[in-house]
Amino acid sequence: MGTASGIEMVAVPSGWFEMGSASPDEPDQKRHKVYVSAFSMDKYPVTQEVYAKLMGKNPSLWQGPRNPVEQIRWRDAAAFCNARSQAEGLQAAYDTNTWACDFDANGYRLPTEAEYEYARRAGSTSDDGFGDSPQELKRQAWFKANSPRGTHPVGEKPPNHWGLCDMVGNVWEWCNDWYGQDYYQHSPERDPRGPATGQNRVVRGGCWNSKPDHCRAAYRYYEMPAYTDTCFAKDLHGQIGFRCVKAK
C-alpha cells in the first residue's frame, strides 16, 4: 500500500507467535509466546534517496540512491520518523526532549523488537525464518557469504511471505526498544515494548557483513543510541539502518 509520501508499506496482521530461541545457550533469547497487534511496516529499509529528500543529507558510506541509508544513530532514525509524520500531517510519535515514544500517536515510529521478529518470521517457526537451508539464506539475504563488502539496493532479494523485503541482511535495523538481557523473562504477552530505560537500543536482522548465526530470526544485537559506526575501520562500518512502522 502507498502512503502520502510515496513510500510503500505492508499491512502486517495481528497474531500470536513464538518469539525467541529454544537454545539453552542463549538466555537473553528465551522462547516465549507473544501477541502482536496489527500494524503497517515499510516494505524496504529507508533508502538513501528517501532519507536525503526529507532530511537534506545522506550520511551513508555505501552510496547509492536505492541502497539503504546507514551510519544512522538511533535518534536520527527517530527524527526521520517525526519528520515523515509531520510531512504527512500526522502526529509525531517521539518527544524530542526525552525521545520517549507515544504509541498512541498516528504517525511513524521504529518497530518494537517483537514487531520486527514477528514481521521477519511472517508465520515461519524455523531458526532463520524460511527453512534453515544455507542455500536458501543466500537466496534470501545479503550477508557475509555473498556480500563481503557493502550494501545492495533494496528489493534485490525476494520478499518474505508477507511481502517485506530485506528483513534479513543488507543492514541491521534499529528497533524502538532498549535492550534488556533478561527482558524476555518478564515481558508482557501482548505487544511488549522493551524495558523502560537502558543504555543500548536493539538492532535486528543482520547485515551485509554478518555471519549466518547473526541472521537468525531470534538473534538479538544492540548498540549505543549514539552509535553511527563511523569510528571503526572502513570495512567494518556502514552497517546500521532502519525502517518505519505505524499503527494500522
C-alpha positions, 0 to 999 in steps of 0.5 A, a space after each residue: 500500500 502507498 502512503 502520502 509520501 510515496 513510500 510503500 508499506 505492508 499491512 502486517 496482521 495481528 497474531 500470536 507467535 513464538 518469539 525467541 530461541 529454544 537454545 539453552 545457550 542463549 538466555 537473553 533469547 528465551 522462547 516465549 509466546 507473544 501477541 502482536 497487534 496489527 500494524 503497517 511496516 515499510 516494505 524496504 529499509 529507508 533508502 538513501 534517496 528517501 532519507 536525503 529528500 526529507 532530511 537534506 543529507 545522506 550520511 551513508 558510506 555505501 552510496 547509492 540512491 536505492 541502497 539503504 541509508 546507514 551510519 544512522 544513530 538511533 535518534 536520527 532514525 527517530 527524527 526521520 520518523 517525526 519528520 515523515 509524520 509531520 510531512 504527512 500531517 500526522 502526529 509525531 510519535 517521539 518527544 524530542 526532549 526525552 525521545 520517549 515514544 507515544 504509541 498512541 500517536 498516528 504517525 511513524 515510529 521504529 518497530 518494537 523488537 517483537 514487531 520486527 521478529 514477528 514481521 521477519 518470521 511472517 508465520 515461519 517457526 524455523 531458526 532463520 525464518 524460511 527453512 534453515 537451508 544455507 542455500 536458501 539464506 543466500 537466496 534470501 539475504 545479503 550477508 557475509 557469504 555473498 556480500 563481503 563488502 557493502 550494501 545492495 539496493 533494496 528489493 534485490 532479494 525476494 520478499 518474505 511471505 508477507 511481502 517485506 523485503 530485506 528483513 534479513 541482511 543488507 543492514 541491521 535495523 534499529 528497533 524502538 526498544 532498549 535492550 534488556 538481557 533478561 527482558 524476555 523473562 518478564 515481558 508482557 504477552 501482548 505487544 511488549 515494548 522493551 524495558 523502560 530505560 537502558 543504555 543500548 537500543 536493539 538492532 535486528 536482522 543482520 547485515 551485509 557483513 554478518 555471519 549466518 548465526 547473526 541472521 537468525 530470526 531470534 538473534 538479538 544485537 544492540 548498540 549505543 543510541 549514539 552509535 553511527 559506526 563511523 569510528 571503526 575501520 572502513 570495512 567494518 562500518 556502514 552497517 546500521 539502518 532502519 525502517 518505519 512502522 505505524 499503527 494500522 
